[in-house]
Amino acid sequence: MSQADPTVPGSAEESSSSPVDLGAALAVDGLTAGYSKNPIIEGVDITVRRGQMVLLVGPNGAGKSTVVKAIVGTIPRMAGRVSVLGRDVSGKGPSELARAGVAYVPQNDDVFLPMSVMDNLLMGGYLLSRSERMQRVLERFEEFPALGVARNRPASSLSGGQRKALALARALMTHPEVVILDEPTAGLAPKVARAVLEENVAQLRESGKAVLVVEQRVADALRVSDQVEVLVSGRVVLSESASAFSSRSDAARWLMGAIAGQGLALNR
């Protein structure tokens, strides 16, 4: 694990001290983050490769959303390194991460409700030229036909599943290599939630994106995931393949943090 310069979170001195996994689209090494001087997560290591979906799970309050917010730079990082496609992006903010090839879909406020579907997509392509944005919008309508039909409607008029599809489509406007999703099925009915995971989210992985997802509907998410990272009290306590975790008789106890003290890392 790298040692940080205590005065400069995400500094170059820190990030040069440990090797980068050059095969990873997203590599998180020793990430520590929180608010003020109190870390919420400590020493988190996560690797996501192209065409792989990594599922981050754990009990409520474990720090799952803090992990993704620290990766994309919406909360301060205290130590550790974040690399995208082998490039150190530690200390960079959301706009710089977007330019580096990272798309982030937050749990809340993932679309602009008063704006039309079309304008939401155009906003998602703010880094692109006008002609590129229009081309990408047409591509999204091909991938998400229902959005094309509703292109002139305000996002507030869409169903929960359609809003989530719009949020994902917005994230894809810049053709990211890494997609980070925080609770993509929050607030959705079970049937709609399964469809979002099995159709929209799984499609990201199948298209070659590196996908990191925080999800409470673990059973549904496991079916479309490759790797599981269990976070308890701000630390990754178990890392193994989704198939291995699915076959565990004690999986529920891991998810509740009941056996976190046995810390184990497999098949990273």
C-alpha positions as CSV (number, residue, x, y, z in Angstrom):
1,M,0.0,0.0,0.0
2,S,1.3,3.4,-0.8
3,Q,2.2,6.0,1.8
4,A,0.7,9.4,1.3
5,D,2.2,12.8,1.7
6,P,0.1,13.9,4.7
7,T,0.0,17.5,3.4
8,V,-1.0,16.8,-0.2
9,P,-3.8,14.2,-0.7
10,G,-3.3,12.3,-3.9
11,S,0.2,13.9,-4.4
12,A,2.7,12.7,-7.0
13,E,5.1,11.7,-4.2
14,E,2.4,9.3,-2.9
15,S,1.3,7.9,-6.3
16,S,4.8,7.0,-7.5
17,S,5.5,4.7,-4.6
18,S,3.6,1.6,-5.7
19,P,3.1,-0.1,-9.1
20,V,0.1,0.4,-11.3
21,D,-1.8,-2.6,-12.7
22,L,-1.4,-1.7,-16.4
23,G,-4.1,-4.3,-17.3
24,A,-6.7,-2.5,-15.3
25,A,-9.1,0.1,-16.6
26,L,-9.6,1.3,-13.1
27,A,-7.1,0.6,-10.3
28,V,-7.7,1.9,-6.7
29,D,-4.8,1.4,-4.4
30,G,-4.9,2.2,-0.6
31,L,-7.7,4.7,-0.9
32,T,-8.5,6.5,2.3
33,A,-11.1,9.2,2.4
34,G,-13.7,11.0,4.5
35,Y,-14.6,14.4,5.8
36,S,-12.4,16.8,7.9
37,K,-9.7,14.6,9.5
38,N,-11.9,11.6,10.1
39,P,-11.6,8.8,7.5
40,I,-14.7,6.9,6.6
41,I,-12.9,4.4,4.3
42,E,-9.3,3.2,4.8
43,G,-6.9,1.3,2.6
44,V,-9.4,0.3,-0.1
45,D,-8.0,-1.6,-3.1
46,I,-10.2,-2.3,-6.1
47,T,-9.3,-3.4,-9.6
48,V,-11.7,-3.3,-12.5
49,R,-10.7,-4.5,-16.0
50,R,-12.4,-3.9,-19.4
51,G,-15.4,-6.1,-19.9
52,Q,-15.6,-6.8,-16.1
53,M,-18.3,-5.8,-13.6
54,V,-17.2,-5.5,-10.0
55,L,-19.9,-5.4,-7.4
56,L,-19.2,-3.4,-4.1
57,V,-21.5,-4.6,-1.3
58,G,-21.7,-4.5,2.5
59,P,-23.9,-3.4,5.4
60,N,-25.5,0.0,5.6
61,G,-23.0,2.6,6.7
62,A,-20.0,0.5,5.5
63,G,-18.8,3.4,3.3
64,K,-19.7,2.1,-0.2
65,S,-20.9,5.4,-1.6
66,T,-17.9,7.1,0.0
67,V,-15.7,4.8,-2.0
68,V,-17.2,5.8,-5.3
69,K,-17.4,9.5,-4.4
70,A,-13.7,9.4,-3.4
71,I,-12.8,7.7,-6.7
72,V,-14.5,10.4,-8.8
73,G,-13.3,13.2,-6.5
74,T,-16.5,14.6,-5.1
75,I,-15.2,14.1,-1.6
76,P,-11.6,14.6,-0.4
77,R,-9.1,11.8,-0.7
78,M,-6.7,11.6,2.2
79,A,-4.4,8.9,0.9
80,G,-4.1,6.3,-1.9
81,R,-4.1,6.3,-5.6
82,V,-6.6,6.1,-8.4
83,S,-5.5,5.2,-11.9
84,V,-7.5,5.0,-15.1
85,L,-6.0,3.1,-18.0
86,G,-2.6,3.2,-16.3
87,R,-2.8,7.0,-15.8
88,D,-2.6,8.4,-12.2
89,V,-5.7,10.6,-11.7
90,S,-5.3,10.9,-7.9
91,G,-6.4,14.4,-6.8
92,K,-8.4,15.0,-9.9
93,G,-12.0,16.3,-9.8
94,P,-15.1,15.0,-11.6
95,S,-14.5,17.0,-14.8
96,E,-10.9,15.8,-15.1
97,L,-12.0,12.2,-14.5
98,A,-14.7,12.5,-17.2
99,R,-11.9,13.6,-19.6
100,A,-9.8,10.7,-18.5
101,G,-12.6,8.3,-19.5
102,V,-14.7,7.8,-16.3
103,A,-18.5,8.2,-16.2
104,Y,-20.2,8.4,-12.8
105,V,-24.0,7.9,-12.2
106,P,-24.9,9.0,-8.6
107,Q,-27.7,7.4,-6.6
108,N,-29.6,10.7,-6.5
109,D,-29.9,13.7,-8.8
110,D,-28.8,11.5,-11.8
111,V,-30.9,13.4,-14.3
112,F,-32.1,17.0,-14.7
113,L,-35.8,16.6,-14.1
114,P,-37.1,19.9,-15.7
115,M,-35.1,19.3,-18.9
116,S,-36.1,17.2,-21.8
117,V,-34.6,13.8,-22.6
118,M,-32.7,15.4,-25.5
119,D,-31.3,18.2,-23.4
120,N,-30.2,15.8,-20.7
121,L,-28.2,13.9,-23.2
122,L,-26.7,17.0,-24.7
123,M,-25.6,18.0,-21.2
124,G,-24.0,14.7,-20.8
125,G,-21.9,15.4,-23.8
126,Y,-20.7,18.9,-22.6
127,L,-17.1,18.0,-23.3
128,L,-17.8,17.3,-27.0
129,S,-18.2,19.5,-30.0
130,R,-21.8,20.3,-31.2
131,S,-21.6,17.9,-34.1
132,E,-20.2,15.1,-31.9
133,R,-22.9,15.6,-29.3
134,M,-25.7,15.2,-31.9
135,Q,-24.1,12.1,-33.2
136,R,-23.8,10.6,-29.8
137,V,-27.4,11.5,-29.0
138,L,-28.5,9.5,-32.0
139,E,-26.4,6.6,-30.9
140,R,-28.0,6.6,-27.5
141,F,-31.5,6.7,-29.1
142,E,-30.5,3.5,-31.0
143,E,-29.3,1.9,-27.8
144,F,-32.3,3.1,-25.7
145,P,-35.3,3.3,-28.2
146,A,-37.7,4.4,-25.5
147,L,-35.7,7.5,-24.9
148,G,-35.9,8.3,-28.6
149,V,-39.7,8.2,-28.5
150,A,-39.6,10.5,-25.4
151,R,-36.9,12.8,-26.6
152,N,-39.0,16.0,-26.2
153,R,-40.5,15.1,-22.9
154,P,-39.2,16.4,-19.6
155,A,-37.3,13.8,-17.6
156,S,-39.8,14.4,-14.7
157,S,-42.4,12.7,-16.9
158,L,-40.5,9.4,-17.3
159,S,-41.0,6.3,-15.3
160,G,-38.4,5.2,-12.7
161,G,-36.9,2.7,-15.1
162,Q,-36.8,5.2,-18.0
163,R,-35.1,7.8,-15.8
164,K,-32.4,5.3,-14.9
165,A,-32.0,4.5,-18.6
166,L,-31.6,8.2,-19.3
167,A,-29.0,8.5,-16.5
168,L,-27.0,5.6,-18.1
169,A,-27.4,7.1,-21.6
170,R,-26.1,10.4,-20.3
171,A,-23.1,8.7,-18.8
172,L,-22.3,7.0,-22.2
173,M,-22.3,10.3,-24.1
174,T,-18.5,10.6,-23.8
175,H,-17.8,7.0,-24.7
176,P,-16.2,6.3,-21.2
177,E,-13.9,3.3,-20.6
178,V,-15.0,3.1,-16.9
179,V,-18.6,3.4,-15.6
180,I,-19.2,3.8,-11.9
181,L,-22.8,3.3,-10.7
182,D,-24.0,4.1,-7.2
183,E,-27.2,2.2,-6.4
184,P,-28.6,2.1,-10.0
185,T,-31.9,0.4,-8.9
186,A,-32.6,2.6,-5.8
187,G,-36.3,3.3,-5.6
188,L,-37.3,1.0,-8.4
189,A,-39.9,-1.8,-8.2
190,P,-38.3,-5.2,-8.1
191,K,-39.2,-6.2,-11.7
192,V,-38.0,-2.9,-13.1
193,A,-34.8,-3.1,-11.0
194,R,-34.0,-6.5,-12.4
195,A,-34.5,-5.3,-15.9
196,V,-32.2,-2.3,-15.3
197,L,-29.5,-4.7,-14.0
198,E,-29.9,-7.5,-16.5
199,E,-30.5,-5.3,-19.6
200,N,-28.9,-1.9,-19.1
201,V,-26.1,-2.5,-16.7
202,A,-25.1,-5.9,-18.1
203,Q,-24.9,-4.3,-21.5
204,L,-22.2,-1.9,-20.3
205,R,-20.0,-4.9,-19.3
206,E,-20.8,-6.7,-22.6
207,S,-19.7,-3.7,-24.6
208,G,-16.3,-3.8,-23.0
209,K,-16.7,-1.1,-20.3
210,A,-15.1,-1.6,-16.9
211,V,-18.1,-1.3,-14.5
212,L,-18.0,-0.7,-10.7
213,V,-21.4,-0.8,-9.1
214,V,-22.7,-0.3,-5.6
215,E,-26.0,-2.2,-5.3
216,Q,-28.3,-3.3,-2.4
217,R,-30.2,-5.9,-4.6
218,V,-27.3,-8.3,-4.2
219,A,-28.9,-11.4,-5.5
220,D,-29.9,-9.8,-8.7
221,A,-26.6,-8.0,-9.2
222,L,-24.6,-11.1,-8.6
223,R,-26.1,-12.7,-11.7
224,V,-24.5,-10.0,-13.9
225,S,-21.3,-9.5,-12.0
226,D,-17.8,-11.0,-12.2
227,Q,-16.2,-10.0,-8.9
228,V,-17.4,-9.1,-5.5
229,E,-15.8,-6.7,-3.0
230,V,-17.3,-6.8,0.5
231,L,-16.8,-3.5,2.5
232,V,-17.3,-3.4,6.2
233,S,-16.5,-0.4,8.5
234,G,-14.7,1.2,5.6
235,R,-12.4,-1.7,4.7
236,V,-12.6,-4.4,2.1
237,V,-12.8,-7.6,4.1
238,L,-13.6,-10.1,1.3
239,S,-12.7,-10.1,-2.4
240,E,-13.7,-13.1,-4.6
241,S,-15.5,-14.0,-7.8
242,A,-19.2,-13.5,-8.0
243,S,-19.7,-17.2,-8.6
244,A,-17.7,-18.2,-5.5
245,F,-19.6,-15.6,-3.4
246,S,-23.0,-16.8,-4.7
247,S,-22.2,-20.3,-3.6
248,R,-21.2,-19.3,0.0
249,S,-23.5,-20.6,2.7
250,D,-22.4,-17.7,4.8
251,A,-22.8,-15.0,2.2
252,A,-25.6,-13.2,4.2
253,R,-23.4,-13.0,7.2
254,W,-20.6,-11.4,5.2
255,L,-23.1,-8.9,3.8
256,M,-24.2,-8.0,7.3
257,G,-20.6,-7.6,8.5
258,A,-21.1,-10.4,11.0
259,I,-17.8,-12.2,10.2
260,A,-15.7,-9.3,8.9
261,G,-13.0,-10.0,11.5
262,Q,-12.0,-13.1,9.5
263,G,-10.8,-10.8,6.6
264,L,-10.0,-12.8,3.5
265,A,-8.9,-12.0,-0.1
266,L,-9.4,-14.4,-2.9
267,N,-9.0,-14.2,-6.7
268,R,-8.3,-10.5,-6.9
